[in-house]
């Protein structure tokens, strides 16, 4: 149903995505229930729109036929699932929940109409004209307030169905802990001795559950500089460097001096000021000059300050804030819930696939 809701919004906002109207005929029956052309067309349009947006050549007859096959298979599977959901009582809700579905559906429908009005707004259009257009366009697509009400009902019924699917195989605390330990062990084996691999995984949003030792938290004062050589650029900011050194000698905090002189906008975030940049001797994500300065003899212990150095960004002065923590990702409530969600999704996905296969094998399906 998420795909269908996305399609509804996409069609409302992008007229070019609208398929040609079709005669509403029965194109298949599933256990005696009709699959109408209008229902199938919405699913087919979703597939075509998504693949075309991804650059797939839909003029290729073989590709187009393959997508149509995927669409009809998906449509039939969704019918089988819905029939099963109804048989298992997943659509049985109390009056308060039904009222909530109606309220949410109404709000979502009105918001979609608002998006259409804003998308079609011009300097000369009036509010009445936009309202008429949005309503007419929604009617042409067959999108109504009930469409959104049904969406919310389907979402909640699906949640009930997922619980029913894994009713005999629930997620336990022991399984969550075991999965957490397995993830940590895998990350430790991959990254404990391979800093470039660790940083590549972090940069690419990889599944990382262990941080190697040896990182330190580093703050910096970045000074924009002028000149064609390192000497010239250092000279251009020397008065500011002298002021910074004097302030540090008098006990001023490096953090305060960052706010007074630093041009690195990352430190405008108070949270970043407490962590800074994470740098390792073997880091590959930082310029070599930055890493060398972070581990220079002057940076012998937390609280130390580096000599100024030059990069293409300007002149830098680093501060050794602290040794960064290493080891497994902490098992916080958020991490616990994430693992539980991942296990739950994997389990009901597997159970649903098996259930669909069983339903399809026992179903009477006729494609006209």
TAJO-V131921 format. One record per residue. N is the residue number from 0. NEAR is the number of other C-alpha atoms within 10 Angstrom. Layout:
# TAJO-V131921
[[N NEAR] [N NEAR]]
This chain:
# TAJO-V131921
[[0 14] [1 10] [2 12] [3 14] [4 14] [5 12] [6 21] [7 21] [8 16] [9 16] [10 23] [11 23] [12 21] [13 11] [14 10] [15 10] [16 16] [17 18] [18 15] [19 7] [20 10] [21 9] [22 9] [23 13] [24 13] [25 16] [26 16] [27 20] [28 17] [29 18] [30 15] [31 11] [32 14] [33 16] [34 22] [35 15] [36 15] [37 17] [38 15] [39 21] [40 20] [41 21] [42 21] [43 20] [44 20] [45 22] [46 18] [47 20] [48 20] [49 13] [50 14] [51 13] [52 10] [53 9] [54 8] [55 14] [56 12] [57 15] [58 8] [59 10] [60 10] [61 10] [62 13] [63 15] [64 12] [65 11] [66 18] [67 19] [68 13] [69 14] [70 21] [71 19] [72 12] [73 15] [74 20] [75 19] [76 18] [77 14] [78 18] [79 21] [80 19] [81 18] [82 15] [83 16] [84 20] [85 13] [86 10] [87 13] [88 13] [89 21] [90 18] [91 14] [92 13] [93 8] [94 9] [95 9] [96 13] [97 15] [98 13] [99 14] [100 21] [101 19] [102 14] [103 17] [104 22] [105 18] [106 14] [107 17] [108 20] [109 15] [110 12] [111 21] [112 21] [113 15] [114 16] [115 23] [116 22] [117 13] [118 14] [119 13] [120 14] [121 10] [122 5] [123 7] [124 11] [125 10] [126 11] [127 9] [128 12] [129 20] [130 15] [131 11] [132 16] [133 23] [134 17] [135 12] [136 18] [137 19] [138 11] [139 11] [140 16] [141 11] [142 18] [143 15] [144 18] [145 14] [146 16] [147 23] [148 22] [149 15] [150 18] [151 20] [152 21] [153 19] [154 14] [155 17] [156 20] [157 18] [158 13] [159 17] [160 23] [161 20] [162 16] [163 18] [164 19] [165 17] [166 11] [167 8] [168 13] [169 15] [170 15] [171 11] [172 11] [173 9] [174 14] [175 20] [176 15] [177 12] [178 16] [179 20] [180 15] [181 13] [182 18] [183 20] [184 14] [185 14] [186 20] [187 20] [188 11] [189 15] [190 19] [191 16] [192 12] [193 14] [194 21] [195 15] [196 15] [197 23] [198 20] [199 13] [200 14] [201 13] [202 10] [203 9] [204 9] [205 11] [206 12] [207 19] [208 19] [209 22] [210 22] [211 19] [212 15] [213 15] [214 20] [215 23] [216 21] [217 24] [218 27] [219 26] [220 24] [221 22] [222 24] [223 19] [224 21] [225 15] [226 12] [227 8] [228 10] [229 17] [230 10] [231 13] [232 20] [233 22] [234 15] [235 17] [236 16] [237 15] [238 11] [239 13] [240 20] [241 11] [242 13] [243 20] [244 14] [245 12] [246 15] [247 14] [248 10] [249 9] [250 9] [251 13] [252 12] [253 23] [254 18] [255 11] [256 16] [257 22] [258 14] [259 11] [260 16] [261 20] [262 18] [263 17] [264 10] [265 13] [266 20] [267 13] [268 9] [269 10] [270 10] [271 12] [272 18] [273 15] [274 16] [275 20] [276 20] [277 17] [278 21] [279 23] [280 14] [281 15] [282 19] [283 16] [284 13] [285 14] [286 10] [287 13] [288 11] [289 18] [290 17] [291 14] [292 20] [293 29] [294 17] [295 13] [296 12] [297 14] [298 19] [299 13] [300 14] [301 14] [302 13] [303 15] [304 24] [305 20] [306 14] [307 16] [308 17] [309 20] [310 14] [311 8] [312 12] [313 18] [314 23] [315 26] [316 23] [317 21] [318 25] [319 24] [320 24] [321 19] [322 16] [323 19] [324 14] [325 14] [326 14] [327 18] [328 15] [329 12] [330 13] [331 9] [332 8] [333 10] [334 14] [335 15] [336 13] [337 13] [338 18] [339 20] [340 14] [341 12] [342 18] [343 18] [344 13] [345 12] [346 17] [347 21] [348 15] [349 13] [350 17] [351 17] [352 12] [353 13] [354 17] [355 16] [356 14] [357 11] [358 16] [359 17] [360 10] [361 10] [362 13] [363 12] [364 16] [365 13] [366 12] [367 9]]
